[in-house]
Amino acid sequence: MKTADWIIKFRWPVIIGFVLLTAIVGTQIPKAEIEADMSESLPSDMCSKINNNKIEEIFGGDDMLLILFETDDVLNKETLLRIKNISKKIKRIKGVSKVMSLFDLKNIKGEDGAMIIYPAVKRIPKNKKQREELREELKNNDMVYKIVVSSDFKITAIIARLSANVSLDENTINEVDKILKEFPGNEIVHKGGKPYMLYYVRNDISVDMIRLIPVALILMLIMLFAVFKRLRGVLLPFIIVIMSIIFGIGFLPLFGWKISIITILLPIMIIAIANDYGIHLIARYQEMNTEESTMTTKELAKDVFTKLNKPIIITGITTIAGILGLLSHLMISARQLGIAAALSIAYALILSMFFLPAILSLLKKSKPIYKKSDEKKPLLDRWLKKTAILVTKNYRNILLGAIIIFFISLAGIFLVEVDSNMVDFFPEKHPLKISSNLINENFGGYQNINVLVNGDIKSPEILKNLDYYENELKNVKGVGNTSSIASVVKEMSKALNDKGDSFYDKIPDSREAVAQYFELYSMSGDPEDFEQIVDFDYRNTLLSVRINDGSNRTLKKVLNEIEILTQNDENVKIIGGEGLVVVELTDAITKGQLTSLILAIIVIAIVIMIIFRSVSAGLISSIPLVSALALLFGLMGYFGIKLDTATAMLSSIMIGVGVDYTIHFLWRYKEERANGLAYKDAVIKTLTTTGRGITFNALSVIVGFAALFISVFLPVKFFGFLIVVSIFTCLVGALIVVPAMVLIIKPEFLEPK
């Protein structure tokens, strides 16, 4: 029994079986969780993760939650009172290990040879004179000025340092928000820092999932109705898409995977791609279901399957192979997307090959829309006929034009920048982007790089080295400020020595003098004030470098300067911090993009060579893909669109989807040549028949991915724009460039045997 006969005979078990399987996998969807931290997508053996874990073991968590208060003058009575009350309350929140504010950071003074430690704001000024005296005092306090108060005194910050593993604890963030409401004021409040960034990312991922899927489904329904104009042409591909989405998303929690910024692309990919195979089947069904046809509905279903099962299976395999190129990516979430998308597309392919014909065989024949006369044919059919004639008359000029566009696009590739700063995921008016800009402008910078130094930290040699590194790094463009225990020692020296003295604002020359400084500090202050930069027994300390430009280029430049400065220092053990994570994430994106792109093209070319039993088949099929990739990256370069965690997925997805159109053209062209048609006639016949399914296929992908335009995240929006452009380029390549190539080259593998 042939497969087509088997499908018709056992259609009810086939339909029920697929419905049950989809429902079983779908029960896992409520268990899905969200992962907001992109650094979790890096392999655990990467340098940045190892180093940060070691630093965290010594100094605890490094995540800081920042609350900025903006007003005309932060030293007014009402603002200072509000800061005092809020910072006092935040200290009591579980998970907050330390709070820094005007009332928590210290002012070090010397009186009669003693060191006196008191809060930077000891008392709230009552009049203008006291306020100005306080202002001058704060300006001279390097431990406070531009750390928690801006240079113009219009913004002040409360910085809450969180214990390890609480950066995503919504209870902590909710507690802070509750305290802010408890002490209202006229100041503009901005909230930032990694905890708030992850909080926004997690919430915005949920918003995207809720918004994007319905919008994409609605757009797809409109498109299906516009091209097929029949209910079955709309509902059958739609049902396959819904079942594939349930299957794909259900597999994420089944494998223990979480939804990230990258994997939110999964349902949109399924919507855009999963109906492609059903579209070709419905298009062929409508082509065969003419007014003159006497075929029964069962015969139509069997014939559609028989005619298209090979090209559809082939295009399904190439799409899956292209998407599986993501397996070579260093980012774990990219690999997860590749596997989940490949499984979903495979399921959609199986549904299209078995489930759809089974249902078609149960339905009555629909009213034909395909007419004999050209005048009565739909607009698309007439446009395809004109395109076919244009190609057969101007194929040499078409190919020349394509080559010119290719080389223009190549020039733009060299302008592409790679970046993975998560702050840039948000638009300029987003609260997190506003707060991060304020932090960059007023408090040293949003990103940081930490240098772990090990040894006798009270040693003048180590302290002087730290002081030297700080002074050198402050001159590097992009560095906002630096801090270390050396800065604290110099602040102590200013308290104990008069201006002009040889020891004023200097590191002492002996270890005993340094130890005495700390001893004097402990008499009036709390040694725990330094716990975030030096450990209890003074064996490990941190040099913290804050960067006010989070671009990958700046981070790499600062990192390179640190490595050059410290290369001969045996006490420098580790370089870490979020800045290093961003640099390594960016490098992972670059390597992942290159490897997945090359792997996808090679695998697809080999698959096509095997299918058509010809090396030239693989090469010809690769040319439109390479051209589309050149245009894609060229546009990114010319328009300043960065290659990031989302846009890095482009090449594998585009290659996997875009190659389908070329395969469908070549398969039908070969069939028409075997039927005895001349070269140009075979091109015309292919474009006016299979060209319809190819166009519908591309439109469905374009419409599906167009839903990404309303995403909260900028990289996802750019991904949507770029994938639409690249798929349109692949469509033009399949309908115009590939036919022109075929007419010029006349490849042997397409000729009748």
C-alpha positions in Angstrom: 0.0 0.0 0.0 1.3 3.4 -1.0 1.8 6.1 1.7 -0.9 8.3 0.3 -3.4 5.3 0.4 -2.3 4.6 3.9 -3.0 8.2 5.0 -6.5 8.1 3.5 -7.4 4.6 4.9 -6.2 5.5 8.5 -7.1 9.2 8.5 -9.1 9.1 11.7 -6.4 7.4 13.8 -3.9 9.8 12.2 -5.9 12.9 13.2 -6.7 11.7 16.7 -3.1 10.6 17.3 -1.6 13.9 16.5 -4.2 15.8 18.5 -3.5 13.6 21.6 0.3 14.0 21.2 0.0 17.8 21.0 -2.2 17.9 24.1 0.2 15.7 26.1 3.2 17.9 25.3 1.1 21.1 25.8 0.5 20.1 29.5 4.1 21.2 30.2 3.6 24.8 29.1 2.3 26.1 32.5 5.7 24.9 34.0 7.7 27.3 31.7 10.0 29.7 33.5 11.7 32.9 32.4 15.5 33.5 32.5 16.3 37.2 32.4 20.1 37.1 32.9 21.9 36.7 29.6 25.1 35.8 31.5 23.4 32.5 32.5 23.5 31.6 28.8 27.3 31.5 28.8 29.0 28.2 29.5 30.1 27.7 33.1 33.7 27.2 32.0 34.0 30.7 30.5 36.6 33.0 32.1 34.2 35.7 33.2 31.9 33.4 35.1 34.8 31.5 36.8 36.4 34.8 37.9 33.2 36.4 39.1 32.4 33.3 41.1 35.8 33.5 42.8 35.4 37.2 43.6 31.9 36.5 44.9 33.2 33.8 47.2 35.5 36.4 48.9 33.4 39.6 48.8 29.9 38.3 48.4 27.3 39.5 45.9 28.3 42.3 43.6 24.8 43.2 42.3 23.8 46.8 43.2 20.3 48.3 43.2 20.4 52.1 42.6 17.7 54.6 43.4 18.3 58.1 42.0 16.5 61.2 43.3 16.5 64.1 41.0 15.6 67.7 42.1 16.9 71.3 42.0 19.1 70.8 45.0 19.4 67.5 46.9 20.7 69.3 50.0 17.3 70.8 50.7 15.8 69.7 54.0 12.9 67.7 52.5 15.0 65.7 50.1 17.7 64.9 52.8 15.0 63.8 55.2 13.5 61.5 52.6 16.9 60.0 51.7 17.6 59.4 55.4 14.3 57.6 56.1 14.4 55.5 52.9 18.0 54.4 53.3 17.4 53.4 56.9 14.4 51.3 55.9 16.2 49.6 52.9 18.9 48.4 55.3 16.4 46.2 57.0 15.3 44.4 53.8 16.3 40.8 53.8 18.9 40.2 51.1 20.4 43.7 51.3 24.0 43.4 52.6 25.0 47.1 52.5 23.5 50.5 51.8 25.5 53.5 50.5 24.0 57.0 50.7 24.8 60.5 52.0 23.9 59.2 55.5 25.8 55.9 55.2 29.1 56.8 53.5 31.7 58.4 55.8 33.5 61.7 56.2 37.1 61.2 57.7 38.4 64.1 59.7 41.4 64.6 61.9 41.3 66.3 65.3 44.4 66.6 67.6 46.1 63.7 66.0 43.0 61.5 66.2 40.8 60.3 63.3 37.2 61.1 63.6 34.7 59.2 61.5 31.1 60.4 61.0 28.4 60.2 58.3 29.0 62.3 55.2 25.8 64.2 56.2 26.0 64.3 60.0 23.0 66.6 60.4 20.4 68.1 58.0 21.2 71.8 57.4 18.6 74.2 58.7 19.6 77.3 56.7 21.3 78.3 53.5 24.7 78.9 55.2 24.8 75.4 56.7 23.7 74.0 53.3 26.6 75.7 51.5 29.1 74.5 54.2 27.8 71.0 53.7 28.1 71.3 49.9 31.8 72.3 50.1 32.5 69.5 52.6 31.0 66.9 50.3 32.9 68.3 47.3 36.1 67.6 49.2 35.1 64.0 50.2 36.2 61.7 47.4 34.4 58.8 49.0 31.0 60.6 48.4 31.4 63.2 45.7 30.3 61.8 42.3 29.7 58.5 44.1 26.3 59.1 45.6 25.9 62.8 44.8 26.2 64.4 41.3 28.7 67.2 40.7 25.8 69.7 40.3 24.0 68.4 43.4 20.8 67.8 41.4 20.9 64.0 41.8 21.7 61.8 44.7 21.7 58.0 44.9 20.9 55.3 47.4 22.9 52.2 46.4 21.8 48.9 47.9 24.3 46.1 47.6 22.6 42.7 47.4 23.7 39.4 48.8 24.6 36.7 46.4 21.7 35.0 44.5 19.1 37.7 45.3 19.4 39.9 42.2 16.2 38.5 40.7 14.3 38.3 44.0 11.1 40.2 43.2 10.3 40.5 46.9 13.4 42.7 47.4 12.4 45.0 44.6 8.8 45.1 45.8 10.0 46.0 49.3 12.0 48.8 47.9 9.1 50.1 45.9 6.9 49.9 49.0 9.4 52.0 51.0 9.5 54.6 48.2 5.7 54.9 48.4 5.9 55.1 52.2 8.1 58.2 52.0 6.8 60.2 49.1 8.4 63.5 47.9 8.7 66.0 45.0 11.9 64.4 43.6 11.8 62.5 40.4 12.8 58.9 41.2 14.8 56.7 38.8 15.5 53.1 39.5 18.5 51.2 38.0 21.2 48.6 38.5 21.4 45.0 37.4 18.5 43.8 39.7 16.1 46.3 38.1 17.4 45.5 34.6 16.7 41.8 35.2 13.3 42.7 36.7 12.4 44.7 33.6 13.7 42.1 31.2 11.6 39.3 32.9 8.5 41.4 32.9 9.0 42.5 29.3 9.6 39.0 28.1 6.2 38.1 29.6 4.7 41.1 27.9 6.3 40.1 24.5 5.0 36.6 24.8 1.5 37.8 25.5 1.5 40.4 22.7 3.5 38.9 19.9 1.9 35.5 19.6 -1.7 36.8 19.1 -0.6 39.6 16.8 1.5 37.1 14.7 -1.4 34.7 14.5 -3.9 37.4 13.4 -1.5 38.7 10.7 -1.1 35.1 9.5 -4.8 34.6 9.3 -5.3 37.8 7.3 -2.5 36.7 4.9 -3.9 33.2 4.5 -7.4 34.5 3.7 -6.0 37.1 1.3 -4.0 34.5 -0.7 -6.4 31.5 -0.6 -9.8 33.1 -0.2 -11.2 29.8 1.1 -11.9 28.8 4.7 -9.9 25.6 4.5 -6.9 27.5 3.1 -7.0 29.6 6.2 -7.9 27.0 8.9 -5.8 24.0 7.9 -2.4 25.8 8.0 -3.6 27.7 11.1 -4.3 24.5 12.9 -0.9 23.1 12.1 0.7 26.3 13.4 -1.2 26.2 16.7 -0.3 22.6 17.2 3.3 23.3 16.4 3.5 26.2 18.9 2.0 24.1 21.7 4.5 21.3 20.8 7.5 23.6 20.7 6.8 25.7 23.8 5.9 22.6 25.7 9.3 21.1 25.0 11.1 23.9 26.7 10.0 23.0 30.3 10.1 19.3 29.4 13.9 19.7 28.8 14.2 22.0 31.8 15.0 25.0 29.7 13.8 28.6 30.4 12.4 31.3 28.2 15.0 34.0 27.5 15.2 37.1 25.2 16.5 34.7 22.6 13.9 31.9 23.0 11.0 34.4 22.8 11.7 34.2 19.1 10.6 30.5 19.1 6.8 31.0 18.8 7.2 33.6 16.1 9.6 31.4 14.2 7.0 28.6 14.4 4.2 30.9 13.2 6.3 32.2 10.4 7.7 28.8 9.2 5.3 26.1 10.3 2.6 26.9 7.8 5.0 26.9 4.9 4.5 23.3 4.0 0.7 23.5 4.4 0.7 26.5 2.1 2.4 24.6 -0.7 -0.1 21.7 -0.3 -3.1 24.1 -0.3 -1.7 26.0 -3.3 -1.2 22.8 -5.2 -4.7 21.6 -4.2 -6.2 24.8 -5.6 -4.1 24.5 -8.8 -5.5 21.0 -9.4 -9.0 21.8 -8.3 -10.2 23.5 -11.5 -13.7 23.7 -12.9 -12.7 21.0 -15.4 -11.4 18.6 -12.8 -13.4 15.4 -12.0 -11.1 14.2 -9.2 -12.8 13.4 -5.9 -11.7 15.0 -2.6 -9.8 11.8 -1.7 -8.1 11.7 -5.0 -7.1 15.4 -4.7 -5.7 14.8 -1.2 -3.7 11.7 -2.5 -2.5 13.5 -5.6 -1.4 16.6 -3.6 0.6 14.3 -1.2 2.1 12.3 -4.1 3.2 15.4 -6.1 4.7 17.4 -3.3 5.9 15.0 -0.6 9.5 14.9 -1.9 10.1 18.7 -2.4 8.3 19.4 0.9 10.4 16.8 2.8 13.5 18.1 1.2 12.7 21.8 2.1 11.8 20.7 5.6 15.1 18.9 6.0 17.1 21.9 4.7 15.2 24.3 7.0 15.9 22.1 10.0 19.5 21.7 9.0 19.9 25.5 8.7 18.3 26.2 12.1 20.4 23.4 13.7 23.4 25.6 12.7 22.7 27.3 16.0 24.1 24.2 17.8 27.6 25.5 17.1 26.8 28.7 19.0 28.6 29.2 22.3 25.5 30.7 23.9 23.4 28.0 25.6 20.1 29.7 24.9 21.0 29.9 21.2 21.5 26.2 21.1 18.3 25.6 23.0 16.5 27.8 20.4 18.0 25.8 17.6 16.9 22.4 19.0 13.4 23.6 20.0 12.8 25.3 16.7 14.1 22.3 14.8 11.8 20.0 16.7 8.8 22.3 16.1 9.5 22.6 12.4 9.9 18.9 12.1 6.6 18.4 13.9 4.9 20.9 11.5 6.4 19.1 8.6 5.0 15.8 9.8 1.6 17.3 10.4 1.6 18.9 6.9 2.5 15.6 5.3 0.0 13.3 7.2 -2.5 15.3 9.3 -3.4 17.9 6.6 -4.1 15.4 3.7 -6.1 13.3 6.2 -8.4 16.2 7.0 -8.5 17.3 3.3 -9.8 13.9 2.4 -12.7 14.4 4.8 -13.8 17.7 3.4 -16.0 18.4 0.5 -14.4 19.9 -2.6 -14.1 23.6 -2.4 -15.2 26.0 -5.1 -12.4 26.4 -7.7 -10.5 29.7 -7.8 -8.1 28.7 -10.6 -9.5 29.6 -14.1 -8.3 28.8 -17.6 -8.2 32.4 -19.0 -5.5 34.8 -18.0 -8.0 37.6 -17.6 -9.8 35.8 -14.8 -6.7 34.7 -12.9 -5.8 36.3 -9.6 -3.5 39.3 -9.5 -0.6 37.3 -8.2 -0.9 34.8 -11.1 -0.8 37.6 -13.6 2.1 39.2 -11.9 4.1 36.0 -11.9 3.4 35.6 -15.6 4.8 39.0 -16.3 7.8 38.3 -14.1 8.5 35.0 -15.9 8.4 36.8 -19.3 10.7 39.6 -17.9 13.2 37.0 -16.6 13.3 35.0 -19.9 14.0 38.2 -21.9 16.5 40.0 -19.6 18.2 37.2 -17.7 21.8 38.4 -18.4 21.0 42.0 -17.2 19.3 40.6 -14.1 22.3 38.6 -13.2 24.6 41.6 -13.8 22.4 43.8 -11.5 22.5 41.1 -8.8 26.3 41.0 -8.9 26.5 44.8 -8.6 24.2 44.8 -5.6 26.2 42.0 -4.0 29.4 43.9 -4.1 27.8 47.1 -2.8 26.4 45.1 0.1 29.8 43.6 0.9 31.3 47.1 1.6 28.7 47.6 4.4 29.7 44.4 6.2 32.9 46.0 7.4 30.8 48.7 9.2 28.9 46.1 11.4 29.5 46.4 15.1 29.0 43.6 17.7 27.6 44.5 21.1 25.7 42.8 23.9 25.1 45.5 26.4 21.6 44.7 27.7 20.9 48.3 28.5 20.8 48.9 24.8 17.9 46.4 24.5 15.6 49.2 25.7 14.4 52.3 23.8 15.6 55.7 25.0 12.5 56.6 26.9 12.4 53.3 28.9 12.9 53.9 32.6 15.9 51.6 32.8 17.6 53.4 29.8 17.0 56.8 31.5 18.4 55.7 34.8 21.5 54.0 33.2 22.2 57.3 31.2 22.0 59.2 34.5 24.4 56.7 36.2 26.8 57.0 33.3 26.7 60.8 33.4 26.8 61.4 37.1 28.0 58.3 39.1 31.0 56.9 37.2 29.2 54.4 34.9 26.7 51.5 34.7 29.3 48.8 33.8 32.2 47.8 36.0 35.4 45.7 35.8 37.0 44.4 39.0 40.6 43.5 39.6 41.3 41.1 42.5 44.7 41.7 44.2 46.1 39.2 46.7 48.9 39.8 49.2 49.6 41.9 52.2 47.2 44.7 51.5 48.7 46.9 54.2 52.0 46.8 52.2 52.8 50.3 50.8 54.1 48.6 47.6 50.7 47.0 46.9 48.8 50.2 47.9 51.0 52.4 45.7 50.5 50.1 42.8 46.7 50.3 43.3 47.0 54.1 43.4 49.0 54.1 40.2 46.5 51.9 38.4 43.7 54.2 39.5 45.4 57.4 38.3 46.3 55.8 35.0 42.8 54.3 34.4 41.1 57.6 35.2 42.7 59.0 32.0 41.3 56.3 29.8 38.3 57.5 27.8 35.2 55.7 29.0 36.3 55.3 32.6 34.0 57.2 34.9 35.7 56.6 38.2 37.9 54.1 40.1 38.0 53.0 43.7 40.2 50.8 45.9 41.5 50.6 49.4 44.3 52.9 48.3 41.8 55.7 47.8 40.6 55.2 51.4 44.2 55.3 52.8 44.8 58.5 50.9 41.6 59.9 52.4 42.8 59.0 55.9 46.1 60.7 55.1 44.3 63.9 54.3 42.6 63.8 57.7 45.8 63.2 59.7 48.1 65.6 57.8 47.8 69.3 56.9 47.7 70.4 53.3 51.2 70.9 52.1 52.7 68.2 54.3 54.7 65.5 52.5 52.3 62.8 53.8 49.1 64.7 52.8 47.0 62.7 50.2 49.7 60.1 49.9 50.3 56.4 50.7 52.6 56.1 53.7 56.1 54.6 53.1 55.9 52.0 55.8 53.6 49.1 56.6 53.5 50.3 60.2 52.1 53.7 59.2 49.4 52.1 57.1 48.4 49.7 59.9 48.3 52.7 62.3 45.9 54.5 59.9 43.5 51.5 60.0 43.9 51.2 63.8 43.0 54.9 64.2 40.0 54.4 61.9 38.7 51.4 63.9 38.7 53.5 67.1 36.0 55.9 65.7 34.6 54.1 62.7 33.5 50.6 61.7 36.1 48.4 59.9 33.1 46.8 58.0 32.9 50.0 56.1 35.5 48.5 53.8 34.2 45.0 53.5 33.2 45.4 49.8 36.8 46.3 48.8 39.0 44.4 51.3 38.5 41.1 53.2 38.7 40.8 57.0 42.4 39.8 57.3 43.6 42.2 54.6 44.8 39.5 52.2 42.5 40.3 49.2 41.3 43.6 47.9 39.4 44.9 44.8 40.2 47.6 42.4 36.8 48.7 40.9 36.7 50.5 37.6 33.4 52.0 36.6 32.8 52.6 32.9 30.4 55.2 31.6 30.2 53.9 28.1 29.0 50.3 28.1 29.8 49.6 24.4 31.8 46.6 23.6 34.5 48.7 22.0 35.0 50.8 25.2 34.9 47.8 27.5 37.5 46.0 25.4 39.8 49.1 25.4 39.5 49.5 29.2 40.1 45.8 29.7 43.2 45.9 27.5 44.6 48.9 29.4 44.1 47.0 32.7 45.9 43.9 31.4 48.8 46.0 30.1 49.1 47.9 33.4 49.0 44.8 35.6 50.8 42.3 33.4 53.9 42.3 35.6 52.2 42.5 38.9 52.3 39.1 40.6 49.7 40.3 43.2 47.0 40.7 40.5 45.2 37.4 40.4 41.8 37.8 38.7 40.0 40.3 36.4 36.2 40.1 36.6 33.0 42.1 36.8 30.0 42.6 34.6 32.1 44.4 32.0 34.1 41.2 31.4 30.9 39.2 31.0 29.7 41.7 28.3 33.0 41.4 26.5 32.9 37.5 26.5 29.3 37.5 25.6 30.0 39.7 22.6 32.9 37.4 21.6 30.6 34.4 21.9 28.1 36.1 19.6 30.7 36.8 17.0 32.2 33.3 17.1 28.7 31.8 17.2 27.5 33.8 14.2 30.5 32.8 12.1 30.4 29.1 13.0 26.7 28.7 12.7 26.6 30.6 9.4 29.4 28.5 7.8 28.0 25.3 9.2 24.5 26.0 8.0 25.6 26.8 4.5 27.9 23.8 4.2 25.3 21.4 5.6 22.5 22.7 3.4 24.8 22.6 0.3 25.7 19.0 1.0 22.1 18.0 1.5 21.1 19.6 -1.8 24.1 17.9 -3.5 22.8 14.6 -2.2 19.2 15.2 -3.2 20.0 16.4 -6.8 23.1 14.1 -7.0 25.1 17.0 -8.2 27.9 19.3 -6.8 26.7 22.2 -8.9 23.2 21.9 -7.3 24.7 22.7 -3.9 26.7 25.6 -5.3 23.8 27.1 -7.3 21.5 26.9 -4.2 24.1 28.5 -2.1 24.6 31.6 -4.3 21.2 33.2 -3.4 21.8 32.5 0.3 25.3 34.1 0.2 23.9 37.1 -1.7 21.1 37.5 0.8 23.5 37.3 3.7 25.7 40.0 2.1 22.7 42.2 1.7 21.6 41.5 5.3 24.9 42.3 7.0 25.5 45.2 4.5 22.2 46.8 5.6 23.2 46.3 9.3 26.5 48.1 8.6 24.9 51.0 6.7 22.0 51.5 9.1 24.2 51.1 12.3 22.2 48.0 13.5 24.4 46.1 15.9 25.0 42.3 15.9 23.7 41.3 19.3 22.1 38.4 21.1 19.0 38.5 19.0 20.3 39.6 15.5 23.0 36.9 15.9 20.3 34.3 15.2 19.5 35.8 11.8 21.9 33.9 9.5 20.9 30.3 10.5 17.2 31.1 10.4 17.4 32.9 7.1 19.5 30.2 5.5 17.2 27.5 6.8 14.1 29.2 5.5 15.4 31.0 2.4 16.8 27.9 0.7 13.3 26.4 0.5 12.3 28.8 -2.3 15.2 27.9 -4.5 14.6 24.1 -4.0 10.9 24.4 -4.9 11.9 26.3 -8.1 14.6 23.8 -9.1 12.4 20.8 -8.4 9.5 22.0 -10.5 11.8 23.3 -13.3 13.4 19.9 -13.5 10.0 18.3 -13.7 8.9 20.6 -16.5 12.2 20.0 -18.4 11.5 16.3 -18.0 8.0 16.9 -19.5 9.7 18.2 -22.7 9.4 22.0 -22.2 12.2 24.2 -23.6 14.4 26.2 -21.1 12.5 29.4 -21.2 9.1 27.7 -21.3 10.1 25.6 -18.3 11.0 28.8 -16.4 7.6 30.4 -17.3 5.7 27.3 -16.3 7.5 26.9 -13.0 7.1 30.6 -12.0 3.4 30.7 -12.9 2.6 27.5 -11.0 5.1 26.7 -8.2 5.9 30.4 -8.0 2.5 30.9 -6.5 3.3 28.6 -3.5 6.8 30.1 -3.2 5.4 33.6 -3.0 2.7 32.5 -0.5 5.4 30.7 1.5 7.6 33.8 1.7 4.7 36.1 2.5 3.7 33.9 5.4 7.3 34.1 6.8 7.4 37.9 6.3 4.0 38.5 7.9 4.8 36.2 10.8 8.1 37.9 11.6 6.6 41.3 11.1 4.9 40.9 14.5 8.3 41.4 16.1 8.1 45.1 15.1 6.0 45.6 18.3 8.5 43.9 20.6 9.6 45.7 23.8 13.2 44.9 23.0 15.1 46.9 20.3 17.2 43.9 19.1 14.1 41.8 18.6 12.5 44.7 16.6 15.7 44.9 14.5 15.7 41.1 14.1 12.1 41.3 12.7 13.1 44.0 10.2 16.2 42.2 9.1 14.5 38.8 8.7 11.7 40.4 6.6 14.3 42.1 4.3 16.4 38.9 4.0 13.4 36.6 3.3 12.2 39.1 0.7 15.7 39.0 -0.8 15.6 35.2 -0.9 12.2 35.4 -2.6 13.5 37.7 -5.3 16.5 35.4 -5.7 14.3 32.4 -6.2 11.9 34.0 -8.6 14.3 36.2 -10.6 18.0 35.6 -10.0 18.0 31.7 -9.8 15.9 31.4 -13.1 18.4 33.8 -14.7 21.3 31.7 -13.6 19.6 28.5 -14.8 19.0 30.1 -18.2 22.7 31.1 -18.5 24.4 28.0 -17.0 21.8 25.4 -18.1 23.0 23.0 -15.3 23.2 19.3 -16.3 21.5 18.1 -13.1 18.2 19.8 -14.1 18.2 18.2 -17.6 16.1 15.1 -18.5 17.9 11.8 -18.1 
